[in-house]
Amino acid sequence: MAKNKSVYSCTQCGAQFPKWNGQCGDCGAWNSLVETIAVAPASTNPRFAGYAGDAAAVEVRSLADITPSAESRTATGLSELDRVLGGGLVPGSVVLIGGDPGIGKSTLLLQALSALGNRMCALYVTGEESPEQVSMRAFRLGLAPGDTRLVAETSVERILELARLEKPQVMVIDSVQTLYTSLLQSAPGSVAQVREGAAQLVRFAKQTGTALFLVGHVTKEGTLAGPRVLEHMVDTVLYFEGDPGGRYRVIRAIKNRFGAVNELGVFAMTDKGLREISNPSAIFLSRHEEPVPGSVIMVTREGTRPLLVEVQALVAESHLSNPRRVTLGLEQNRLSMLLAVLHRHGGIALTDQDVFANVVGGVRVSETAVDLAVVLAVLSSFRDRPLSNDLVVFGEIGLAGEIRPVPNGQERLREAAKHGFKRAIVPLANAPKGGVEGMEIVAVKRLNEALEAS
């Protein structure tokens, strides 16, 4: 068979060139040419038979005539991983796990394969380590190998040959940056190699029903390492969050065709690997012995689980012409907007103050339910007046000073009551008609009402 011809395509305008140039000749963009395979018509290229242009291999069917099959899932043995996957492994699914180097991706997958034990045949493909290094890690973690097969290989074509012989039900590729395909001449880890290698592996997973895990590193730009390129090709995208030097790890699902997005799994890194945290609210709450200024508890919702987190704020006199607005775990532009609303509708100006806001534990809160907690934490720090330890708040603040409701308010209140909170400040529309046993609920409609109630 004739060798596939490669061309260089511009990522900005799509123009193609026979060789690489520093600048695109059509749109003028610099360093935008990446190597791709020149796709021949499907009738002359057997590699694409049945995928594009082959009308004989494609059958058009009515959607009403297609009966959905029952979705079978296999539990991995790690409940937090099953949670972010949507309930377990789905045959033929492709899961991309991204994160910084050293954060625990390989450790988690090795533990998952060990937990599967003899229930499923697994193939672990390592491109960064030798088989002996993987075996040493498994021994150090005290894992039982079960029916896991191991191979050190970086050629995509060779990996697919071995997979067809082994016929695994679960396959792990660690990592996608080390793979290369002979169809392209670029170096492993380049955008073209990552995209083409992953496409062949995804095609194999769909044809054979193999559950496939792809491990990817994330660079500062988030593009060269691969995960951003692959997000549209896979079924599920999981991201590791947290400081590699810290103890806790958070896995967040940002795309999932088989479950809820923004689902959260929490682990603790120990000398025996990643340990599941069944009650994550406990690790995100400081539980100060005495009330401290600038601290307030709010109930966020990650996927299907309500989660209690502590929002802290520090307000200090600024000696700069432009006071600083710094956030960790929150959106910085939203903090500036909330300070403007506090000035306009609360009568409290912080134009000469530096404001720092943080979510304890390294978790990121992107929903608007955190608005009320941020404002009350900032006001508490500014006045040096602590809030009660048994107070919990949540609610969205509009530009007109109104307190808007947030989804699943009753579930948030029940979660707070379960952890011993006795008082809650919530939007009026989120106040349950029957109340919550053992909790005083203060329903507010305007920002000034919430400030008076606190």
N, C-alpha and C positions, 0 to 999 in steps of 0.2 A: 504494500500500500504506500502511496506517495506520502512524503512527510508533510505534515500540516504547516502551512505558511503562516508566519506571524507578521503582524503589522503594528504600527504605533498609533493609538487613538488619542485624541485630545479629550480630556475629562471636562473641558469647558464647553466646547462647541460640537464635539463628535467627529471632527475631521480626521481622516486617516492618512498616514504617510508610510512609505516603505522603510524608512530608517529614523532613528531617534534624532531629534533636534532640541536645542534648549528652549526654543520659542516656537509656538504654533504659527504656521504661515498664514492661517485663515483669520483667527481672532486675535493673535498677538499675545496670548497668555504665555507666561514663562513657566517652565518645569511642569507642564501639564500633560505631556505625552507619556502614556503607559503602554506596555506591550500587551497585545491581545492576539487571539487566534483569528485569522481570516476565515470566516464561516463560509463554506461552500454550500451550494444548494443541497438540500437534504437528499435528493435522489442520487447524488454523486458522492456524498460523504456518509458512509455507514455509521459514523460516530453519532450522528444526529438523527438516525432513522427512528421514526416513531415519535419524535418530539416536535419537529417543525417542518412543514411543507410536505409531509408524507400523508396524503389524504387517505391512502388505503389502510393505514394503521390507526386512524383516528375515527371513532364512531361518535356521531352527534346524538345525544339522548335528551329526553325531556326531563326537567328537574323533578316533575311530579312522579315519574316512573322510577326514580332512584330511591331505594330504601336505605336509610342510614343504618350502618351496622352498629351493634352495641360496642361502646367504647370500653375495651378491656385495659385495666391498669395493673401494674405490678408494684407493690410497695418496695421501696429500696431498703427499708429497715431504719432509715433516719427520718423521723417524723417531720423535722423542720425542712429538710430537703423535699420531702413529699408535698409539704404545704405549698412551697413556692412553685413546684412542678404542676400543681393542680390536683394532687391526689396520688401521684405515682408515675411510673414510666408507661408511656404509650408506645406500642410497637410501631416502628417506622418513623418515630419522632426524632428530630434533630435539635439538640440543646447546645447553645453556645454559652460557655461560662467565661466571662471576662473579668479582669481585675489586675491590679498591680503585681509585679513579680514578688514572690515570697509571701503572699497574703494567705495562702492555704488552698489553692484550687486543686493541686495534685493530691494533697492530703485528703481532702473531702471526697474526691472520686475514688481513691484507693480504699477509703473506709466504706463507701457505698458498695463497691464491688465485693468487699469482704462481707458486708452485711447481707448481700444477696446470696452468699454462700453457694450451695449446690443447686439452688433453685433455677438459676439461669447460667448458660455458658457465656463467659465474658472474655473479651480480647482487649488487652491494654497495650496500646502502641505508644512507645516513648521515643521521642526524637531528641530530647534534651539530656537524658540520663542513660546510663548503661543499665542492663537488667540487674546487675549486682547492686547498683545504687537503689533501685526501686525495691529490691528484696531487703536491703538493709533498713529502709524506711518502714516497710511492713513489719519487720521483726522488732524494730524499736517501738512501734505503735502497738505491738501485741496483737496483730491482726491475723486471722485465719485465712490462708490463701483461697480455700474452696476450690472451685473449678475455673479459676481465672488463668487465662493464658497470657503470656507476656512476650513481646517482640520489640526490638530496637530497630526501627526502620524509618526512613524519611522520604522514600520514593512513593508517590501516590499509586503508581501502577503496581508496584510490588506489594503494597499494603492491600490493594483490592484483590490481588491474586491470592494472598494468604487468607484474606477474609472469606473468599469463596471456598477455600479448602476447609477452614475451621468452622464456618457457618455459625458465628457467634450470635447470640440474642442481644447482647449489649457490647458496644465497642467504644473505647475511649481513645481519642487522639490528643496526645500531650507533647507538643502543642502545635497548633496550625501554622505558626510562624516558621517552623522548621521543615515543613513539607515542600517538595518541589515536584513538578511534573515535567517529563521530557518533551512535552508539546511546546514549552516556552524556554527561552534562553536566559531570562532574567534570574537574578539571585533569589534564593529562598527568603521568604519574609516580605518580598515586594508585593505591591497591591495585585499585580497580575497573577503571580504565583499563588497567593492566598485565595484569590477569587476562583481561579480555575481549579485548584486542588480541592477546595471545599465543594465546588459544584459537582465534581465527580463523586466525592464521598456522599453528598446529599442524594444524588441519583441512585447510588448503590443502596442507601438506607431505605429509600422509598420502594425500590424494586424488591428487596428481600425482607422488609419488615424488621430490620435491625434498629434498635434504639441506639442512637449515636450521640456521643458527647464530644464537643470540640472545645478545647481550651485555648484561650487567646489572651495575650497581654495587651495592656492599654498604655499608649504613650501619652505625652502631654497634649499632642494634637488630637489623639483619638482616631487617627485614620491610617497611618502607616502600618501599625501593628496588626490590623485586620478586623477587629470586632465591628467597627463602624461600617466596613465594607460588606460584612456578612450578615448584618442584622435583617435585611430583607429576604435572605435566602433560607433562614432557619425558622423552625417553629417556635422556639422558646429562647429568650435571651435573659440570662441571669448575670447580675453584676455583684461582685464582692465589694463591700464598702468597709471602711475602718482603717486604722493605722496599723501597718504591718508590725510595728513595735508594741502595739497595745494588746490587750487580752481578748477583747470582744471582736467578733466578725459578724457582719450583717450581709445577708444575701437577699437581693431585691430582684423581683421579676418585672422587667420593663416591657416585655412582649411575651405573650403566651396564647397560642391558638387552642390550648386545651384547658385553660383555667383563667383565674382572675389575674389581671396585671397589678403591679405595685404591691403584690404579696410579699411578705417579709419573713425571713427565717433568721434566727439569732443563734450564734454559736459562741463558745468560749474556747480559746486556744490553750491547750494544756500540754504536758509532756507526753500524753497518750493520744494526741491529736485533737480534733475538734469535738467538743462536748456540747450537746444540745441544751438550750436554755428554754425550759418549758414555760416559765413565767417571766418574759422579758421586761414587763413593767417594773419588776423589782430592781433590775440593774440600772434603769434609767432614772430612778428616784433617789435623791441624796438622803432624804429623811433626816434633816437637820434636827439636832437635839433641841434647839431653840429657833424660833422664827428669825429669818435673816432678810434684810431688805433686798429687793430686786429678784426674788425667786417666786415663781408661781407654777402650779401644776396644771397641765391641760391634757385632754384626752384626744389623741389623734386616731386616725383609722388607716391601717396599712392593709390593703386588700380586703380580707374578710374578718380581720381581727382588730378590735379596739386596743389601743396601746397608751398607757400613761407615760408622759415624758415631762421633764422639768425644763422650763424656759427661764433662763437667767438674763438679767440686764444690768449693766453698769453705766451710770451717768456721772461724768466728771467734767469739771470746768475746763474749757478748751482755751489754749493759748495760740490757736491758729486762726487765720482769717476765714478758712473754711473748716468748720468742725468736722471731725471724723464720724463716719457711720460704718461700723464694722459688724458683720454677721458671720456666724458659723452654724451651718445647718439650716439657715433661713435665707430667703431671697433679700438681697440688699436693697433693691429698688422698692420693695414693698415696705421695708422699714422706713425709708424716707417718706413714703406716702402716708404711713400711719402717724409719723411725727407731725406731718402737715395737718392731718385730720385732728390730732390731739390739740394742736395750736388753734385751729379754726373753731372747733366745736367743743373743746374742753377748756379753752382759755389758758392753756399752759404752753409757754414758748420755750423751746430748747435750742434756740438759734445760736447760743454761745456755749453749748455743752457738747462734749464728745459722748456718743452713745454706742455702746458695745452690746450685742445680743448673741446669745449662744444657746444651743440645745444640748443638754447634758448627755453624755454617752456616745457622741459621734453620730447619732441618727440624724437624717435629713427630713425635715417636715416641709412639704411643698403645698399642702392644702391651705385654704384660706381660713380654716377653723382656728388657726393659731393666732389670728389678728388680735383678739381680745386679750389673750395671754401676754402677748408682746407689749401691748399698751399698758396693762396693769403692772407688768414687771418693770417697765421703764419708769412709770409714775412712782412705784414703790422705792426704786433706787434714788430717784430725784428728790423725793421727800424724806428719804432715809427712814421710812416707816414700813416695817415688815408686814406681810399679809399672814393670815392664819395658816397653820400647818394642815388643817383639815379642809382647806378650800380648794376647789377645782373649777376651772373656767374653760369655756370654748365658745367660739362665735366669730362670724365674719363681720368686719366693719366696712361700711360703704363710705364713699366720699361725702355724702350728705350727713354723716354722723349716725346713720341708722345701724342697728345690730341685726344682721341677716341670719337666717337659720342655716344650719349645715346638715348634711345627710346623716341618718342613723343616730339621731340625738338620744333616743331612749337607750340604745345599746351602750353608748358612751357613759350615760349616767349609771347604768347597772354595773359597768366595769369599775367606775369610781367608787360606788358603794361597796363593792366586793373587797376593795382595798382599804376600807375604813374611812373614807372621806365623808364628812357630815354636812358640808354646805357646798352649793354649786351656783355659779352665776352663768346663765345660759340665755340665748335668744328666746323671746316670748314664744315663737312658733315651735321651739324645741321642748318646751315645758310639758311633760306628760300630764294628762288630765287626772289620773289617779295618783300622781306623785310617785316617789320612790321611797320605800320603807327605810327609815333611819336617816334620811337625808332632807335637809332644808334646801329647797330650790328657789332661787331668786330669778325671776324672768324679767328681762329688760328689753326695751325697744330702742333706746337712744344711748349714745355714748355717755352723756352726762349722768344717766341713771346708773350705768355700770360703774362709773367713777364714785358715785355716792354710796353704792352698795358694797364696794370693796373696803 
